[in-house]
Amino acid sequence: MQPSHSSSGAFSSPVRDSRSSSSSRAQRRSWGDAMRAAAARRQEDALFRKHMPQQLEELWAAVQDSASLEKIVRLWAGVSLRIPVNMPDDPRHPLRRTLGKRLTARLIAHFGGTTLYVPQCRSFFTKLTHERIIREYSRQLALGSSACLAEQRLALKYGMCDRWIRRLVNRAESGRHTMLSD
């Protein structure tokens, strides 16, 4: 096939540039990924708010994000934190170093100048982890993974043995597992 001349006198090829279509696909894929991630965050936040222990409600009011709340509790569970009045200048300050500047600023805005006890809430986070495992297991099976492969992946991700994952999934399938989302 002969290249055709355009009105400007330049040659135009009948073959499309593959780079533009692949970048467009990548953008669409990343947009879809972002939408799925946002939906997952909204679902996780709703799950937190619905089943959150009373001890975490005041902390939730300051943070308003399930991932941030979980980070605070996992790092500082069972500890009384002295929240400074102003943002510490030193980036090595324990709160700033572990939680980051944005989350530390939220805590200062809500609890500045006070001592905040961070409850452990072990049973809540255990149930939440089990819920996540069951959800991810179902998603992996829906995507075509074998049950054995899904169990292995989840065992590695959550630091559990694959037998425990299998037992947890079997309990959920038989209805003996009390799901948080009920």
Biotite code that builds the C-alpha atoms (Angstrom):
import biotite.structure as struc

atoms = struc.array([
    struc.Atom([0.000, 0.000, 0.000], chain_id="A", res_id=1, res_name="MET", atom_name="CA", element="C"),
    struc.Atom([1.346, 3.413, -0.958], chain_id="A", res_id=2, res_name="GLN", atom_name="CA", element="C"),
    struc.Atom([1.469, 6.183, 1.610], chain_id="A", res_id=3, res_name="PRO", atom_name="CA", element="C"),
    struc.Atom([-0.916, 8.993, 0.766], chain_id="A", res_id=4, res_name="SER", atom_name="CA", element="C"),
    struc.Atom([-0.125, 12.691, 0.630], chain_id="A", res_id=5, res_name="HIS", atom_name="CA", element="C"),
    struc.Atom([-1.938, 15.036, 2.950], chain_id="A", res_id=6, res_name="SER", atom_name="CA", element="C"),
    struc.Atom([-2.900, 18.590, 2.046], chain_id="A", res_id=7, res_name="SER", atom_name="CA", element="C"),
    struc.Atom([0.197, 19.866, 3.817], chain_id="A", res_id=8, res_name="SER", atom_name="CA", element="C"),
    struc.Atom([2.407, 17.806, 1.515], chain_id="A", res_id=9, res_name="GLY", atom_name="CA", element="C"),
    struc.Atom([3.554, 15.405, 4.262], chain_id="A", res_id=10, res_name="ALA", atom_name="CA", element="C"),
    struc.Atom([3.144, 11.694, 3.958], chain_id="A", res_id=11, res_name="PHE", atom_name="CA", element="C"),
    struc.Atom([0.590, 9.993, 6.176], chain_id="A", res_id=12, res_name="SER", atom_name="CA", element="C"),
    struc.Atom([0.844, 6.305, 6.779], chain_id="A", res_id=13, res_name="SER", atom_name="CA", element="C"),
    struc.Atom([-2.222, 4.054, 6.734], chain_id="A", res_id=14, res_name="PRO", atom_name="CA", element="C"),
    struc.Atom([-0.705, 2.192, 9.714], chain_id="A", res_id=15, res_name="VAL", atom_name="CA", element="C"),
    struc.Atom([-1.745, 3.606, 13.081], chain_id="A", res_id=16, res_name="ARG", atom_name="CA", element="C"),
    struc.Atom([0.859, 4.468, 15.658], chain_id="A", res_id=17, res_name="ASP", atom_name="CA", element="C"),
    struc.Atom([0.711, 1.590, 18.145], chain_id="A", res_id=18, res_name="SER", atom_name="CA", element="C"),
    struc.Atom([2.164, 3.712, 20.957], chain_id="A", res_id=19, res_name="ARG", atom_name="CA", element="C"),
    struc.Atom([-0.866, 5.992, 21.158], chain_id="A", res_id=20, res_name="SER", atom_name="CA", element="C"),
    struc.Atom([-3.373, 3.143, 21.334], chain_id="A", res_id=21, res_name="SER", atom_name="CA", element="C"),
    struc.Atom([-1.397, 1.223, 23.960], chain_id="A", res_id=22, res_name="SER", atom_name="CA", element="C"),
    struc.Atom([-1.027, 4.311, 26.165], chain_id="A", res_id=23, res_name="SER", atom_name="CA", element="C"),
    struc.Atom([-4.741, 4.938, 25.791], chain_id="A", res_id=24, res_name="SER", atom_name="CA", element="C"),
    struc.Atom([-5.438, 1.362, 26.918], chain_id="A", res_id=25, res_name="ARG", atom_name="CA", element="C"),
    struc.Atom([-3.083, 1.798, 29.853], chain_id="A", res_id=26, res_name="ALA", atom_name="CA", element="C"),
    struc.Atom([-4.875, 4.990, 30.857], chain_id="A", res_id=27, res_name="GLN", atom_name="CA", element="C"),
    struc.Atom([-8.258, 3.267, 30.649], chain_id="A", res_id=28, res_name="ARG", atom_name="CA", element="C"),
    struc.Atom([-6.904, 0.352, 32.668], chain_id="A", res_id=29, res_name="ARG", atom_name="CA", element="C"),
    struc.Atom([-5.436, 2.635, 35.323], chain_id="A", res_id=30, res_name="SER", atom_name="CA", element="C"),
    struc.Atom([-8.703, 4.594, 35.477], chain_id="A", res_id=31, res_name="TRP", atom_name="CA", element="C"),
    struc.Atom([-10.601, 1.347, 36.029], chain_id="A", res_id=32, res_name="GLY", atom_name="CA", element="C"),
    struc.Atom([-8.106, 0.295, 38.693], chain_id="A", res_id=33, res_name="ASP", atom_name="CA", element="C"),
    struc.Atom([-8.532, 3.639, 40.436], chain_id="A", res_id=34, res_name="ALA", atom_name="CA", element="C"),
    struc.Atom([-12.317, 3.294, 40.364], chain_id="A", res_id=35, res_name="MET", atom_name="CA", element="C"),
    struc.Atom([-12.142, -0.241, 41.807], chain_id="A", res_id=36, res_name="ARG", atom_name="CA", element="C"),
    struc.Atom([-9.734, 0.903, 44.525], chain_id="A", res_id=37, res_name="ALA", atom_name="CA", element="C"),
    struc.Atom([-12.015, 3.814, 45.464], chain_id="A", res_id=38, res_name="ALA", atom_name="CA", element="C"),
    struc.Atom([-15.016, 1.482, 45.646], chain_id="A", res_id=39, res_name="ALA", atom_name="CA", element="C"),
    struc.Atom([-13.032, -0.920, 47.849], chain_id="A", res_id=40, res_name="ALA", atom_name="CA", element="C"),
    struc.Atom([-12.049, 1.962, 50.165], chain_id="A", res_id=41, res_name="ARG", atom_name="CA", element="C"),
    struc.Atom([-15.676, 3.086, 50.445], chain_id="A", res_id=42, res_name="ARG", atom_name="CA", element="C"),
    struc.Atom([-16.742, -0.480, 51.237], chain_id="A", res_id=43, res_name="GLN", atom_name="CA", element="C"),
    struc.Atom([-13.997, -0.813, 53.859], chain_id="A", res_id=44, res_name="GLU", atom_name="CA", element="C"),
    struc.Atom([-14.975, 2.543, 55.441], chain_id="A", res_id=45, res_name="ASP", atom_name="CA", element="C"),
    struc.Atom([-18.632, 1.485, 55.593], chain_id="A", res_id=46, res_name="ALA", atom_name="CA", element="C"),
    struc.Atom([-17.644, -1.805, 57.205], chain_id="A", res_id=47, res_name="LEU", atom_name="CA", element="C"),
    struc.Atom([-15.551, 0.049, 59.783], chain_id="A", res_id=48, res_name="PHE", atom_name="CA", element="C"),
    struc.Atom([-18.311, 2.521, 60.650], chain_id="A", res_id=49, res_name="ARG", atom_name="CA", element="C"),
    struc.Atom([-20.985, -0.148, 60.912], chain_id="A", res_id=50, res_name="LYS", atom_name="CA", element="C"),
    struc.Atom([-19.092, -2.492, 63.243], chain_id="A", res_id=51, res_name="HIS", atom_name="CA", element="C"),
    struc.Atom([-16.594, -0.207, 64.939], chain_id="A", res_id=52, res_name="MET", atom_name="CA", element="C"),
    struc.Atom([-16.192, -0.666, 68.688], chain_id="A", res_id=53, res_name="PRO", atom_name="CA", element="C"),
    struc.Atom([-17.268, 2.330, 70.738], chain_id="A", res_id=54, res_name="GLN", atom_name="CA", element="C"),
    struc.Atom([-13.674, 2.932, 71.885], chain_id="A", res_id=55, res_name="GLN", atom_name="CA", element="C"),
    struc.Atom([-12.653, 3.847, 68.328], chain_id="A", res_id=56, res_name="LEU", atom_name="CA", element="C"),
    struc.Atom([-15.472, 6.283, 67.524], chain_id="A", res_id=57, res_name="GLU", atom_name="CA", element="C"),
    struc.Atom([-13.681, 9.399, 68.770], chain_id="A", res_id=58, res_name="GLU", atom_name="CA", element="C"),
    struc.Atom([-10.528, 8.426, 66.914], chain_id="A", res_id=59, res_name="LEU", atom_name="CA", element="C"),
    struc.Atom([-12.612, 7.800, 63.777], chain_id="A", res_id=60, res_name="TRP", atom_name="CA", element="C"),
    struc.Atom([-14.081, 11.299, 64.080], chain_id="A", res_id=61, res_name="ALA", atom_name="CA", element="C"),
    struc.Atom([-10.568, 12.724, 63.785], chain_id="A", res_id=62, res_name="ALA", atom_name="CA", element="C"),
    struc.Atom([-9.250, 10.428, 61.056], chain_id="A", res_id=63, res_name="VAL", atom_name="CA", element="C"),
    struc.Atom([-12.303, 9.615, 58.872], chain_id="A", res_id=64, res_name="GLN", atom_name="CA", element="C"),
    struc.Atom([-10.414, 6.913, 56.973], chain_id="A", res_id=65, res_name="ASP", atom_name="CA", element="C"),
    struc.Atom([-10.373, 3.188, 57.715], chain_id="A", res_id=66, res_name="SER", atom_name="CA", element="C"),
    struc.Atom([-6.810, 2.628, 56.464], chain_id="A", res_id=67, res_name="ALA", atom_name="CA", element="C"),
    struc.Atom([-5.456, 5.464, 58.620], chain_id="A", res_id=68, res_name="SER", atom_name="CA", element="C"),
    struc.Atom([-7.409, 4.326, 61.666], chain_id="A", res_id=69, res_name="LEU", atom_name="CA", element="C"),
    struc.Atom([-6.155, 0.786, 61.244], chain_id="A", res_id=70, res_name="GLU", atom_name="CA", element="C"),
    struc.Atom([-2.592, 2.079, 60.880], chain_id="A", res_id=71, res_name="LYS", atom_name="CA", element="C"),
    struc.Atom([-2.860, 4.042, 64.137], chain_id="A", res_id=72, res_name="ILE", atom_name="CA", element="C"),
    struc.Atom([-4.307, 1.102, 66.051], chain_id="A", res_id=73, res_name="VAL", atom_name="CA", element="C"),
    struc.Atom([-1.832, -1.437, 64.663], chain_id="A", res_id=74, res_name="ARG", atom_name="CA", element="C"),
    struc.Atom([1.143, 0.828, 65.503], chain_id="A", res_id=75, res_name="LEU", atom_name="CA", element="C"),
    struc.Atom([0.009, 2.268, 68.827], chain_id="A", res_id=76, res_name="TRP", atom_name="CA", element="C"),
    struc.Atom([-2.521, -0.233, 70.288], chain_id="A", res_id=77, res_name="ALA", atom_name="CA", element="C"),
    struc.Atom([-2.647, -0.194, 74.063], chain_id="A", res_id=78, res_name="GLY", atom_name="CA", element="C"),
    struc.Atom([-0.544, 2.963, 74.365], chain_id="A", res_id=79, res_name="VAL", atom_name="CA", element="C"),
    struc.Atom([-1.372, 6.417, 75.700], chain_id="A", res_id=80, res_name="SER", atom_name="CA", element="C"),
    struc.Atom([-0.083, 8.981, 73.206], chain_id="A", res_id=81, res_name="LEU", atom_name="CA", element="C"),
    struc.Atom([0.655, 12.569, 74.107], chain_id="A", res_id=82, res_name="ARG", atom_name="CA", element="C"),
    struc.Atom([-0.584, 14.566, 71.145], chain_id="A", res_id=83, res_name="ILE", atom_name="CA", element="C"),
    struc.Atom([1.397, 17.817, 70.773], chain_id="A", res_id=84, res_name="PRO", atom_name="CA", element="C"),
    struc.Atom([-0.340, 21.189, 70.419], chain_id="A", res_id=85, res_name="VAL", atom_name="CA", element="C"),
    struc.Atom([1.607, 22.097, 67.257], chain_id="A", res_id=86, res_name="ASN", atom_name="CA", element="C"),
    struc.Atom([3.170, 20.081, 64.472], chain_id="A", res_id=87, res_name="MET", atom_name="CA", element="C"),
    struc.Atom([6.629, 18.925, 65.584], chain_id="A", res_id=88, res_name="PRO", atom_name="CA", element="C"),
    struc.Atom([9.414, 20.465, 63.491], chain_id="A", res_id=89, res_name="ASP", atom_name="CA", element="C"),
    struc.Atom([11.556, 17.369, 63.801], chain_id="A", res_id=90, res_name="ASP", atom_name="CA", element="C"),
    struc.Atom([10.610, 14.810, 61.113], chain_id="A", res_id=91, res_name="PRO", atom_name="CA", element="C"),
    struc.Atom([11.951, 12.122, 63.474], chain_id="A", res_id=92, res_name="ARG", atom_name="CA", element="C"),
    struc.Atom([9.202, 12.816, 66.032], chain_id="A", res_id=93, res_name="HIS", atom_name="CA", element="C"),
    struc.Atom([7.580, 9.408, 66.766], chain_id="A", res_id=94, res_name="PRO", atom_name="CA", element="C"),
    struc.Atom([4.110, 10.389, 65.547], chain_id="A", res_id=95, res_name="LEU", atom_name="CA", element="C"),
    struc.Atom([5.353, 12.177, 62.464], chain_id="A", res_id=96, res_name="ARG", atom_name="CA", element="C"),
    struc.Atom([7.802, 9.413, 61.581], chain_id="A", res_id=97, res_name="ARG", atom_name="CA", element="C"),
    struc.Atom([5.278, 6.560, 61.902], chain_id="A", res_id=98, res_name="THR", atom_name="CA", element="C"),
    struc.Atom([2.034, 8.227, 60.809], chain_id="A", res_id=99, res_name="LEU", atom_name="CA", element="C"),
    struc.Atom([3.246, 10.885, 58.403], chain_id="A", res_id=100, res_name="GLY", atom_name="CA", element="C"),
    struc.Atom([2.681, 14.621, 58.385], chain_id="A", res_id=101, res_name="LYS", atom_name="CA", element="C"),
    struc.Atom([-0.919, 14.566, 57.105], chain_id="A", res_id=102, res_name="ARG", atom_name="CA", element="C"),
    struc.Atom([-2.229, 12.079, 59.656], chain_id="A", res_id=103, res_name="LEU", atom_name="CA", element="C"),
    struc.Atom([-0.294, 13.701, 62.499], chain_id="A", res_id=104, res_name="THR", atom_name="CA", element="C"),
    struc.Atom([-1.846, 17.056, 61.536], chain_id="A", res_id=105, res_name="ALA", atom_name="CA", element="C"),
    struc.Atom([-5.330, 15.503, 61.758], chain_id="A", res_id=106, res_name="ARG", atom_name="CA", element="C"),
    struc.Atom([-4.619, 14.134, 65.218], chain_id="A", res_id=107, res_name="LEU", atom_name="CA", element="C"),
    struc.Atom([-3.217, 17.491, 66.357], chain_id="A", res_id=108, res_name="ILE", atom_name="CA", element="C"),
    struc.Atom([-6.277, 19.328, 65.025], chain_id="A", res_id=109, res_name="ALA", atom_name="CA", element="C"),
    struc.Atom([-8.627, 17.052, 66.943], chain_id="A", res_id=110, res_name="HIS", atom_name="CA", element="C"),
    struc.Atom([-6.669, 16.003, 70.057], chain_id="A", res_id=111, res_name="PHE", atom_name="CA", element="C"),
    struc.Atom([-3.808, 18.554, 70.293], chain_id="A", res_id=112, res_name="GLY", atom_name="CA", element="C"),
    struc.Atom([-2.500, 19.069, 73.829], chain_id="A", res_id=113, res_name="GLY", atom_name="CA", element="C"),
    struc.Atom([-4.183, 15.962, 75.245], chain_id="A", res_id=114, res_name="THR", atom_name="CA", element="C"),
    struc.Atom([-3.276, 12.364, 75.948], chain_id="A", res_id=115, res_name="THR", atom_name="CA", element="C"),
    struc.Atom([-5.003, 9.871, 73.699], chain_id="A", res_id=116, res_name="LEU", atom_name="CA", element="C"),
    struc.Atom([-5.348, 6.206, 74.624], chain_id="A", res_id=117, res_name="TYR", atom_name="CA", element="C"),
    struc.Atom([-5.398, 3.954, 71.556], chain_id="A", res_id=118, res_name="VAL", atom_name="CA", element="C"),
    struc.Atom([-7.476, 0.831, 72.296], chain_id="A", res_id=119, res_name="PRO", atom_name="CA", element="C"),
    struc.Atom([-6.346, -2.577, 71.060], chain_id="A", res_id=120, res_name="GLN", atom_name="CA", element="C"),
    struc.Atom([-9.654, -3.869, 69.660], chain_id="A", res_id=121, res_name="CYS", atom_name="CA", element="C"),
    struc.Atom([-8.062, -7.215, 68.796], chain_id="A", res_id=122, res_name="ARG", atom_name="CA", element="C"),
    struc.Atom([-11.271, -9.134, 68.157], chain_id="A", res_id=123, res_name="SER", atom_name="CA", element="C"),
    struc.Atom([-12.580, -6.433, 65.809], chain_id="A", res_id=124, res_name="PHE", atom_name="CA", element="C"),
    struc.Atom([-9.401, -6.424, 63.712], chain_id="A", res_id=125, res_name="PHE", atom_name="CA", element="C"),
    struc.Atom([-9.249, -10.229, 63.700], chain_id="A", res_id=126, res_name="THR", atom_name="CA", element="C"),
    struc.Atom([-12.800, -10.397, 62.361], chain_id="A", res_id=127, res_name="LYS", atom_name="CA", element="C"),
    struc.Atom([-11.981, -7.690, 59.855], chain_id="A", res_id=128, res_name="LEU", atom_name="CA", element="C"),
    struc.Atom([-8.936, -9.624, 58.625], chain_id="A", res_id=129, res_name="THR", atom_name="CA", element="C"),
    struc.Atom([-11.019, -12.790, 58.288], chain_id="A", res_id=130, res_name="HIS", atom_name="CA", element="C"),
    struc.Atom([-13.611, -10.864, 56.293], chain_id="A", res_id=131, res_name="GLU", atom_name="CA", element="C"),
    struc.Atom([-10.902, -9.561, 53.963], chain_id="A", res_id=132, res_name="ARG", atom_name="CA", element="C"),
    struc.Atom([-9.461, -13.039, 53.458], chain_id="A", res_id=133, res_name="ILE", atom_name="CA", element="C"),
    struc.Atom([-12.848, -14.487, 52.567], chain_id="A", res_id=134, res_name="ILE", atom_name="CA", element="C"),
    struc.Atom([-13.593, -11.607, 50.180], chain_id="A", res_id=135, res_name="ARG", atom_name="CA", element="C"),
    struc.Atom([-10.194, -11.911, 48.469], chain_id="A", res_id=136, res_name="GLU", atom_name="CA", element="C"),
    struc.Atom([-10.515, -15.683, 48.238], chain_id="A", res_id=137, res_name="TYR", atom_name="CA", element="C"),
    struc.Atom([-13.870, -15.339, 46.482], chain_id="A", res_id=138, res_name="SER", atom_name="CA", element="C"),
    struc.Atom([-12.455, -12.700, 44.143], chain_id="A", res_id=139, res_name="ARG", atom_name="CA", element="C"),
    struc.Atom([-9.465, -14.870, 43.224], chain_id="A", res_id=140, res_name="GLN", atom_name="CA", element="C"),
    struc.Atom([-11.719, -17.844, 42.468], chain_id="A", res_id=141, res_name="LEU", atom_name="CA", element="C"),
    struc.Atom([-13.932, -15.610, 40.323], chain_id="A", res_id=142, res_name="ALA", atom_name="CA", element="C"),
    struc.Atom([-10.829, -14.526, 38.375], chain_id="A", res_id=143, res_name="LEU", atom_name="CA", element="C"),
    struc.Atom([-10.005, -18.165, 37.621], chain_id="A", res_id=144, res_name="GLY", atom_name="CA", element="C"),
    struc.Atom([-7.422, -19.077, 40.263], chain_id="A", res_id=145, res_name="SER", atom_name="CA", element="C"),
    struc.Atom([-7.551, -22.549, 41.737], chain_id="A", res_id=146, res_name="SER", atom_name="CA", element="C"),
    struc.Atom([-8.563, -22.911, 45.368], chain_id="A", res_id=147, res_name="ALA", atom_name="CA", element="C"),
    struc.Atom([-5.087, -24.168, 46.272], chain_id="A", res_id=148, res_name="CYS", atom_name="CA", element="C"),
    struc.Atom([-3.356, -21.227, 44.589], chain_id="A", res_id=149, res_name="LEU", atom_name="CA", element="C"),
    struc.Atom([-5.732, -18.725, 46.207], chain_id="A", res_id=150, res_name="ALA", atom_name="CA", element="C"),
    struc.Atom([-5.065, -20.243, 49.634], chain_id="A", res_id=151, res_name="GLU", atom_name="CA", element="C"),
    struc.Atom([-1.299, -20.084, 49.093], chain_id="A", res_id=152, res_name="GLN", atom_name="CA", element="C"),
    struc.Atom([-1.396, -16.446, 47.968], chain_id="A", res_id=153, res_name="ARG", atom_name="CA", element="C"),
    struc.Atom([-3.541, -15.388, 50.910], chain_id="A", res_id=154, res_name="LEU", atom_name="CA", element="C"),
    struc.Atom([-1.414, -17.351, 53.374], chain_id="A", res_id=155, res_name="ALA", atom_name="CA", element="C"),
    struc.Atom([1.676, -15.495, 52.169], chain_id="A", res_id=156, res_name="LEU", atom_name="CA", element="C"),
    struc.Atom([-0.065, -12.128, 52.143], chain_id="A", res_id=157, res_name="LYS", atom_name="CA", element="C"),
    struc.Atom([-1.504, -12.405, 55.659], chain_id="A", res_id=158, res_name="TYR", atom_name="CA", element="C"),
    struc.Atom([1.315, -14.386, 57.268], chain_id="A", res_id=159, res_name="GLY", atom_name="CA", element="C"),
    struc.Atom([-0.839, -17.413, 58.025], chain_id="A", res_id=160, res_name="MET", atom_name="CA", element="C"),
    struc.Atom([-0.555, -21.034, 57.006], chain_id="A", res_id=161, res_name="CYS", atom_name="CA", element="C"),
    struc.Atom([-2.645, -22.261, 54.103], chain_id="A", res_id=162, res_name="ASP", atom_name="CA", element="C"),
    struc.Atom([-4.465, -24.730, 56.390], chain_id="A", res_id=163, res_name="ARG", atom_name="CA", element="C"),
    struc.Atom([-5.810, -21.837, 58.458], chain_id="A", res_id=164, res_name="TRP", atom_name="CA", element="C"),
    struc.Atom([-6.978, -20.032, 55.304], chain_id="A", res_id=165, res_name="ILE", atom_name="CA", element="C"),
    struc.Atom([-8.710, -23.237, 54.114], chain_id="A", res_id=166, res_name="ARG", atom_name="CA", element="C"),
    struc.Atom([-10.349, -23.724, 57.532], chain_id="A", res_id=167, res_name="ARG", atom_name="CA", element="C"),
    struc.Atom([-11.537, -20.114, 57.576], chain_id="A", res_id=168, res_name="LEU", atom_name="CA", element="C"),
    struc.Atom([-13.002, -20.371, 54.063], chain_id="A", res_id=169, res_name="VAL", atom_name="CA", element="C"),
    struc.Atom([-14.674, -23.706, 54.851], chain_id="A", res_id=170, res_name="ASN", atom_name="CA", element="C"),
    struc.Atom([-16.281, -22.200, 57.968], chain_id="A", res_id=171, res_name="ARG", atom_name="CA", element="C"),
    struc.Atom([-17.544, -19.254, 55.934], chain_id="A", res_id=172, res_name="ALA", atom_name="CA", element="C"),
    struc.Atom([-18.959, -21.525, 53.230], chain_id="A", res_id=173, res_name="GLU", atom_name="CA", element="C"),
    struc.Atom([-20.733, -23.705, 55.787], chain_id="A", res_id=174, res_name="SER", atom_name="CA", element="C"),
    struc.Atom([-22.214, -20.634, 57.495], chain_id="A", res_id=175, res_name="GLY", atom_name="CA", element="C"),
    struc.Atom([-20.403, -21.086, 60.810], chain_id="A", res_id=176, res_name="ARG", atom_name="CA", element="C"),
    struc.Atom([-18.335, -17.927, 60.310], chain_id="A", res_id=177, res_name="HIS", atom_name="CA", element="C"),
    struc.Atom([-20.084, -14.767, 61.454], chain_id="A", res_id=178, res_name="THR", atom_name="CA", element="C"),
    struc.Atom([-19.429, -12.251, 58.728], chain_id="A", res_id=179, res_name="MET", atom_name="CA", element="C"),
    struc.Atom([-19.040, -8.619, 59.692], chain_id="A", res_id=180, res_name="LEU", atom_name="CA", element="C"),
    struc.Atom([-20.973, -7.433, 56.660], chain_id="A", res_id=181, res_name="SER", atom_name="CA", element="C"),
    struc.Atom([-24.228, -9.150, 57.753], chain_id="A", res_id=182, res_name="ASP", atom_name="CA", element="C"),
])
